[in-house]
Amino acid sequence: EIKRRWLAFFESKDHVVVPSASLISEDPSLLFTVAGMVPFIPYMTGLVPAPYGRATSVQKCVRTLDIEEVGKTTRHGTFFQMNGNFSFGDYFKKEAIAYAWEFLTKSQDEGGLGLPKERLWVTVFKDDDESISIWREVSDIPLQRIQKRGMKDNYWSTGQPGPAGPCSEIYYDRGPEYGRDGGPIADEERYLEVWNLVFMQFERGAGSGKSDFPILGELPAKNIDTGLGLERMAAILQGVDNIYEIDTTKIILDRAVDLTGIKLYVRVKSSGGSCTAVDTSSGANNLTASISCPTGINEVDANISGLNVQPNPMTNGAVINFNTAKAAMYTLRVTDITGKEVLFKEIEARTGENKIAMERNNLTAGIYFVQLNDGKFSVTKKFT
């Protein structure tokens, strides 16, 4: 439905609807299609005349640019779909910003997404006062919700020599339960980036990272390249906390739970420096991944903390240490990497520090998982 609305909106703005290209990029400098603009690079560089002045697409992407962020945040994935609108020497900043504001805030009955205006924030490149003026002219966003950022955050390219330019990013405020106040510069878990408007007007040279490269000169024309993350927008509109719980992905995870009997994850929120876990899977209350929440706490269940394992090669066993906020009965389960159980026992943990010795369990060299379960939530630790 988001895709349909997107393509219909930009088609009404005289954009040609272009099908998603292959995940394998035809650009010799890229292995994969990493962004929606990749199929249009020859038009932006002037290598090939653009067959149209405006285009829109929903492009399947493999996001190698952010691969190191996958698994660390709730908003990055290896594969995603990018809703894009593009101009090849046709319109520029003013129209791009106006289109974005209209599509995001127009009511759903009128074909938009109906996002509350007061939840939207904007960032611009540190030297781009022109974009700030345009935002103030074509939208209702107040100046205090427009922030400046440097080249690392607000200057975009594919990571390779080629088209580049300053950008303006749009963020959605998910609320104080997701992190601290202060806008995107303070907390990008609370303020979720949903749309990047790139003013693609320069050519960059070789370099490493997102900011260490020279600007070689201007492109033949000023182009527009924007990208809205389909999965992130779905998470907002469907009221879930991360891109893995949206309708198209959750059904896959639920099926895995049904087949394995293993609970795959819990949802974690941060508030006041602590984590609150909410069970979102329908499977057996079993293995739960421990994930970091925005405050840096790395435990799913606030009752269990400091889970640590010290292997003991002398006895082919290990010593398990953990702290509990209250005395309670826990189950302790150790499995190898194939899921085979090597230890299961019930323990009565006392408040504070606890130590459990695994002696002569005939553990061979390899990877193991130790899980503590209080009957409601679990914490898991990997050890070698």
C-alpha positions as CSV (number, residue, x, y, z in Angstrom):
1,E,0.0,0.0,0.0
2,I,2.9,2.4,0.7
3,K,4.4,1.5,-2.6
4,R,1.1,2.1,-4.4
5,R,0.6,5.5,-2.8
6,W,4.2,6.5,-3.5
7,L,4.1,5.6,-7.2
8,A,0.6,7.2,-7.7
9,F,1.7,10.4,-6.0
10,F,4.8,10.9,-8.1
11,E,3.1,9.8,-11.3
12,S,0.6,12.6,-10.6
13,K,3.7,14.9,-10.5
14,D,4.7,13.9,-14.0
15,H,7.3,11.3,-13.0
16,V,7.8,8.2,-15.2
17,V,7.3,5.0,-13.2
18,V,10.4,2.8,-13.6
19,P,10.4,-0.8,-12.5
20,S,13.0,-2.0,-10.0
21,A,16.3,-2.9,-11.6
22,S,18.4,-6.0,-10.8
23,L,20.1,-6.4,-7.4
24,I,23.3,-6.9,-9.4
25,S,24.4,-3.5,-10.5
26,E,25.4,-2.7,-14.1
27,D,27.7,0.0,-12.8
28,P,31.3,-1.3,-13.0
29,S,32.2,0.4,-9.7
30,L,29.5,-1.4,-7.7
31,L,28.7,-5.1,-7.2
32,F,25.2,-4.6,-5.9
33,T,22.5,-2.0,-6.3
34,V,23.0,-0.2,-3.0
35,A,20.4,2.6,-3.5
36,G,17.5,3.6,-5.7
37,M,19.7,6.0,-7.7
38,V,22.2,3.4,-8.9
39,P,20.3,2.5,-12.2
40,F,20.2,6.2,-13.0
41,I,23.9,7.1,-12.5
42,P,24.6,7.3,-16.3
43,Y,21.9,10.0,-16.6
44,M,23.3,12.0,-13.6
45,T,26.9,11.9,-14.9
46,G,25.8,12.8,-18.4
47,L,27.3,9.6,-19.8
48,V,23.9,8.7,-21.3
49,P,21.1,11.2,-22.1
50,A,18.2,10.7,-19.8
51,P,15.1,9.4,-21.6
52,Y,12.9,11.4,-19.2
53,G,13.3,14.4,-17.0
54,R,11.6,12.9,-13.9
55,A,11.4,9.3,-12.7
56,T,10.1,7.4,-9.7
57,S,10.7,3.8,-8.6
58,V,10.6,1.4,-5.7
59,Q,14.1,-0.2,-5.9
60,K,15.2,-3.4,-4.3
61,C,18.6,-2.8,-2.6
62,V,21.5,-4.6,-0.9
63,R,22.8,-2.0,1.6
64,T,26.6,-2.6,1.7
65,L,27.1,1.0,2.7
66,D,25.6,0.3,6.1
67,I,26.5,-3.3,6.5
68,E,28.4,-2.7,9.8
69,E,25.2,-1.3,11.3
70,V,23.1,-4.4,10.7
71,G,22.4,-6.2,13.9
72,K,23.4,-3.2,16.0
73,T,20.3,-1.1,15.5
74,T,16.6,-1.7,15.0
75,R,16.5,0.2,11.7
76,H,19.2,-1.3,9.4
77,G,18.9,-4.4,7.2
78,T,21.0,-6.0,4.5
79,F,18.1,-6.0,2.1
80,F,15.5,-3.3,1.8
81,Q,13.3,-1.4,-0.7
82,M,13.9,2.3,-1.5
83,N,11.1,4.5,-2.7
84,G,12.8,7.1,-4.9
85,N,11.9,10.2,-6.9
86,F,14.5,11.6,-9.3
87,S,15.1,14.6,-11.5
88,F,17.7,14.8,-14.2
89,G,18.3,18.5,-14.7
90,D,14.6,19.2,-14.4
91,Y,13.6,20.4,-10.9
92,F,15.9,20.9,-7.9
93,K,15.7,21.6,-4.1
94,K,12.5,23.6,-3.8
95,E,10.3,21.1,-5.6
96,A,12.0,18.1,-4.0
97,I,11.4,19.5,-0.5
98,A,7.8,20.5,-1.3
99,Y,7.0,17.1,-2.7
100,A,8.4,15.3,0.4
101,W,6.5,17.5,2.8
102,E,3.2,17.1,0.9
103,F,3.4,13.3,0.6
104,L,4.3,12.7,4.2
105,T,1.7,15.1,5.8
106,K,-1.2,14.9,3.3
107,S,-4.0,12.8,4.8
108,Q,-4.3,9.2,3.9
109,D,-7.8,9.9,2.4
110,E,-6.0,12.2,-0.1
111,G,-3.3,9.7,-1.0
112,G,-0.6,10.8,1.4
113,L,0.8,9.0,4.5
114,G,-0.9,11.3,7.0
115,L,2.1,11.7,9.4
116,P,1.6,14.3,12.2
117,K,3.6,17.4,11.3
118,E,4.7,17.9,14.8
119,R,6.6,14.6,14.8
120,L,8.8,15.5,11.8
121,W,12.4,16.9,12.1
122,V,14.8,17.9,9.3
123,T,18.6,18.0,9.0
124,V,20.6,19.8,6.3
125,F,24.3,20.0,5.4
126,K,26.1,22.5,7.6
127,D,26.7,25.0,4.8
128,D,23.3,24.7,3.1
129,D,21.4,27.7,4.4
130,E,19.4,27.7,1.1
131,S,17.7,24.5,2.0
132,I,16.8,25.9,5.5
133,S,15.1,28.8,3.7
134,I,13.2,26.5,1.4
135,W,12.0,24.3,4.2
136,R,10.7,27.4,6.0
137,E,9.0,28.6,2.8
138,V,7.2,25.4,1.6
139,S,6.5,23.6,4.9
140,D,5.1,24.2,8.4
141,I,8.2,23.0,10.1
142,P,9.6,25.4,12.7
143,L,13.2,26.5,12.7
144,Q,14.0,24.7,16.0
145,R,13.3,21.4,14.3
146,I,15.8,22.0,11.6
147,Q,19.4,20.9,12.5
148,K,22.7,21.2,10.7
149,R,25.1,18.3,10.4
150,G,28.5,17.7,8.8
151,M,29.7,15.7,5.8
152,K,29.5,12.3,7.4
153,D,25.8,12.6,8.0
154,N,24.5,15.0,5.3
155,Y,26.6,14.6,2.2
156,W,25.7,11.5,0.2
157,S,27.4,9.3,-2.4
158,T,27.4,5.6,-3.3
159,G,30.8,5.2,-1.4
160,Q,32.6,5.2,-4.8
161,P,33.8,7.9,-7.2
162,G,30.8,9.3,-9.0
163,P,27.7,11.5,-8.3
164,A,27.5,13.1,-4.9
165,G,25.9,16.1,-3.1
166,P,24.7,17.6,0.1
167,C,21.4,16.2,1.4
168,S,18.5,17.0,3.7
169,E,17.1,14.2,5.8
170,I,13.7,13.8,7.3
171,Y,13.2,12.2,10.7
172,Y,10.2,10.9,12.6
173,D,10.1,11.4,16.4
174,R,8.9,8.1,17.9
175,G,8.6,9.6,21.4
176,P,10.4,9.8,24.7
177,E,10.1,6.1,25.4
178,Y,12.6,5.5,22.6
179,G,15.3,7.9,23.8
180,R,16.4,11.4,24.8
181,D,15.2,14.8,23.6
182,G,17.2,16.9,21.3
183,G,16.4,15.9,17.7
184,P,18.4,13.6,15.3
185,I,21.7,15.0,16.4
186,A,21.0,13.6,19.9
187,D,19.4,10.2,19.3
188,E,18.8,8.4,16.0
189,E,16.9,5.6,17.7
190,R,14.2,7.9,18.9
191,Y,14.4,10.2,15.8
192,L,14.1,7.7,13.0
193,E,15.4,8.8,9.5
194,V,12.8,8.0,6.9
195,W,13.6,10.0,3.8
196,N,16.8,11.4,2.4
197,L,16.7,14.2,-0.2
198,V,20.1,14.3,-2.1
199,F,20.9,17.4,-4.1
200,M,23.1,15.5,-6.6
201,Q,25.2,18.2,-8.2
202,F,28.8,17.3,-7.7
203,E,31.3,14.5,-8.7
204,R,33.4,13.0,-6.0
205,G,36.8,11.3,-6.2
206,A,38.2,8.2,-4.6
207,G,38.4,8.0,-0.8
208,S,37.5,6.0,2.2
209,G,34.5,6.4,4.6
210,K,31.6,8.7,4.2
211,S,33.5,12.0,4.4
212,D,37.1,11.4,3.3
213,F,37.0,12.1,-0.4
214,P,37.7,15.1,-2.7
215,I,35.0,17.0,-4.7
216,L,36.2,17.0,-8.3
217,G,33.7,19.5,-9.7
218,E,30.1,19.9,-10.8
219,L,28.0,17.4,-12.7
220,P,26.6,18.5,-16.1
221,A,23.2,19.2,-14.5
222,K,21.8,19.6,-11.0
223,N,19.9,16.4,-10.2
224,I,17.6,15.2,-7.5
225,D,18.0,11.7,-5.9
226,T,15.7,10.9,-2.9
227,G,15.1,7.7,-1.0
228,L,12.5,6.8,1.5
229,G,13.1,3.5,3.3
230,L,10.0,1.4,2.7
231,E,10.5,-0.9,5.8
232,R,11.1,2.0,8.1
233,M,8.0,3.8,7.0
234,A,6.0,0.5,7.4
235,A,7.3,0.2,11.0
236,I,6.0,3.7,11.8
237,L,2.6,3.2,10.1
238,Q,2.1,-0.3,11.5
239,G,3.1,0.8,15.1
240,V,6.0,-1.6,15.6
241,D,9.4,-0.9,17.0
242,N,11.7,-2.2,14.3
243,I,11.9,-3.1,10.7
244,Y,11.9,-6.9,11.5
245,E,8.3,-6.7,12.9
246,I,6.6,-5.3,9.9
247,D,4.0,-7.4,8.1
248,T,6.2,-8.7,5.3
249,T,9.0,-9.9,7.7
250,K,7.1,-10.9,10.8
251,I,5.3,-13.7,9.0
252,I,8.7,-15.2,8.2
253,L,9.9,-15.0,11.8
254,D,6.7,-16.4,13.1
255,R,7.0,-19.4,10.8
256,A,10.5,-20.0,12.0
257,V,9.2,-19.9,15.6
258,D,6.5,-22.5,14.7
259,L,9.0,-24.8,13.1
260,T,11.7,-24.6,15.7
261,G,9.8,-24.0,18.9
262,I,12.3,-21.3,19.7
263,K,11.4,-17.8,20.5
264,L,13.5,-15.5,18.3
265,Y,13.3,-12.1,19.9
266,V,11.7,-9.7,22.3
267,R,11.0,-6.1,21.8
268,V,13.0,-3.8,24.0
269,K,12.2,-0.2,24.9
270,S,14.3,2.3,26.9
271,S,12.9,4.6,29.5
272,G,14.7,6.4,32.3
273,G,17.9,4.5,31.8
274,S,16.4,1.0,32.0
275,C,15.0,-1.5,29.5
276,T,11.5,-2.9,29.4
277,A,11.0,-6.1,27.4
278,V,7.7,-6.9,25.6
279,D,7.2,-10.4,24.3
280,T,6.2,-10.2,20.6
281,S,6.6,-13.8,19.4
282,S,4.0,-16.5,19.6
283,G,6.4,-19.4,20.0
284,A,7.6,-21.3,23.0
285,N,9.3,-19.2,25.7
286,N,12.8,-20.3,24.9
287,L,15.9,-18.8,23.4
288,T,15.8,-15.0,23.2
289,A,18.5,-12.9,21.7
290,S,20.1,-10.3,23.9
291,I,20.1,-6.9,22.1
292,S,21.4,-3.5,23.0
293,C,18.9,-0.8,23.7
294,P,19.6,2.9,23.2
295,T,20.9,3.4,26.7
296,G,23.6,0.8,26.2
297,I,22.1,-1.8,28.5
298,N,22.7,-5.2,27.0
299,E,20.2,-7.3,28.9
300,V,16.6,-8.3,27.8
301,D,15.3,-8.9,31.3
302,A,15.9,-6.3,34.0
303,N,15.9,-9.1,36.6
304,I,19.0,-10.7,35.1
305,S,22.2,-8.7,34.5
306,G,25.9,-9.3,34.1
307,L,25.6,-12.7,32.6
308,N,29.1,-13.9,32.0
309,V,30.8,-17.3,31.2
310,Q,34.3,-18.3,32.0
311,P,35.3,-21.6,30.2
312,N,37.5,-24.0,32.2
313,P,39.6,-26.1,29.8
314,M,41.0,-28.1,32.8
315,T,37.6,-29.6,33.5
316,N,36.0,-29.3,30.1
317,G,33.4,-27.2,31.8
318,A,32.7,-23.5,32.7
319,V,31.7,-21.1,35.4
320,I,28.6,-19.1,34.9
321,N,28.2,-15.8,36.7
322,F,25.2,-13.5,36.8
323,N,23.3,-11.1,39.0
324,T,19.6,-11.0,39.8
325,A,17.4,-8.3,41.1
326,K,15.3,-10.7,43.1
327,A,15.6,-14.3,44.4
328,A,13.7,-16.7,42.1
329,M,13.7,-20.0,40.4
330,Y,15.5,-20.0,37.0
331,T,16.2,-22.6,34.4
332,L,19.7,-22.9,33.1
333,R,20.2,-24.4,29.6
334,V,23.4,-24.8,27.6
335,T,23.3,-25.7,24.0
336,D,26.0,-26.1,21.3
337,I,25.8,-24.3,18.0
338,T,23.6,-26.9,16.4
339,G,21.0,-26.5,19.2
340,K,21.9,-29.8,21.0
341,E,21.4,-29.5,24.7
342,V,24.4,-30.2,26.9
343,L,23.1,-29.1,30.2
344,F,19.6,-28.3,31.7
345,K,18.9,-27.7,35.3
346,E,16.7,-25.7,37.6
347,I,18.5,-23.3,40.0
348,E,17.3,-21.2,42.9
349,A,19.1,-17.9,42.5
350,R,19.6,-15.5,45.3
351,T,19.4,-11.7,45.1
352,G,22.7,-10.3,43.9
353,E,25.7,-12.3,42.6
354,N,25.3,-15.9,41.7
355,K,27.9,-18.4,40.5
356,I,27.1,-21.8,38.8
357,A,29.9,-24.3,38.1
358,M,29.7,-26.6,35.1
359,E,32.3,-29.2,35.8
360,R,33.2,-32.2,33.7
361,N,30.5,-31.7,31.1
362,N,32.8,-33.0,28.4
363,L,32.6,-29.8,26.3
364,T,34.6,-29.9,23.1
365,A,36.1,-26.9,21.4
366,G,33.4,-24.8,19.8
367,I,30.7,-22.3,20.3
368,Y,28.0,-22.6,23.0
369,F,25.0,-20.7,24.3
370,V,24.0,-20.4,27.9
371,Q,20.5,-19.3,28.6
372,L,18.8,-18.1,31.8
373,N,15.1,-18.1,31.9
374,D,12.9,-16.8,34.7
375,G,9.7,-18.2,33.2
376,K,8.8,-15.0,31.4
377,F,12.0,-13.7,29.7
378,S,15.3,-15.1,28.9
379,V,18.9,-13.8,28.6
380,T,21.4,-15.6,26.4
381,K,25.2,-15.4,26.3
382,K,27.4,-16.9,23.6
383,F,30.8,-18.3,24.7
384,T,33.6,-20.3,23.0
